Amino acid sequence: MNVALMLGIAIVCEVVATSALRSADGFTRPIPSLVCAIGYAVAIYLLSLTVRTLPTGIVYAIWSGLGIVLVAALAWARDGQRLDTPAIIGLGLIIAGVLVVNLLSDSVGH
């Protein structure tokens, strides 16, 4: 499987798992708890495969950065979580950082 695709799937799994945490209610609800466990397990497994090819620091920066932005966007869209101006600016800076790493850094393996 393509390393970028594995990283993308890992990010999606982490976002799904993190978004299910609230519904898991302290892991007292079985289905959301299972979604969390499976999502995180798949994400970590795919990350372990991704770091075979790309540097760990770069992989983690991309995974965590995009995960933060996507979880915040999903919480805004689904749960009505408010994002004030500093939050939006911060999330924009995270996106900018991920873009710089991916587009300009030789560490990614371009």
N, C-alpha and C positions, 0 to 999 in steps of 0.2 A: 504494500500500500504506500502511496505517496506520503512523504513526511509532512508536508503542509496539510494534507487531508487528515492525517492522524491527529495533528495538533488542532485542527478545526473541530474535529469530532470530540476531542478531549475538552475543548473549551465549551462546546454545547452541552456535554454531559455534566460538566462542573456547574454551568449556569442552571440547568434543570435541577440538579441536586440541591444547590444553594437556594433556589426559588421554592423548593418543596420543604425546606426546613421549618418555615412558619407553620405550614399545614401539619407537619409531623408532630407539633405540639410537645416538644421534649421527648420525642420518640415514643409517644404513647399511642399514636395512631398508626396501625400497621402498614397501610398502603403508602402514605407519604414517606414513612420511615424507610420502606423498601426502595422507593424511588431515590431517596437520599443515598442509601448504602450502595445500590447498583450504580447510580450516576457517578459517585465519587470513585468507586472501584474501577469502573471503565476509564474514567478520566486519568487516574493515576497510572493504570496499566499502559494506556496510550502515551502518556508522558514518558514513561520508562522506555518505550520504544523510540520515541522522538529524540531523546537525549543521546541515543546511539549515534545519531547523525549530526545534530546541531548542539552547540554549547548549552550546558544546563542553565546558565544565567540568562541567556537570550531566550530560551524556551520558556523559562519561568516568567520573565518579564512580559512576554507576549501573552502567555496563558493568563496570568493574574491581571494584567492591564485590561485586556479585552473582557475578561470575566467580570471585573468590577463595573465596567461601563455597561455591559449587557444586563447584568443583574439590576443595576440602578434603572436602566431603561425599562426593563420588564416590570419592576416594582412601580415605576411611574405609570406605565400603561395599564397594568392589571389591577394594582392596589391603590392607585391615586396618590402614591408617595410624592410629596412635594419636593421639588429641587429648586433651591434658591440660586441666585446669581453666582455666589462663590462655588456652589456645588457644580453648576453647569460649567463654569470656567475650569474647575479642577478636572472634571471628566474630559473636557476638551483637551487639556494638557496631557492627560493620560493617552488619549487617542493620538495626539501629536507625537508623543514619545514612542508609541508602538509603530507609527508610520516611519519615524526617523530610523528606528532600529531595523525595520524591514526593508526600507528603500535605500538607505544610505550606508548602513554599517557593513563592513566586510566580514564581520563576525558571523553573520547569518549564512554565509557561504554563497554569495552571488557570484 
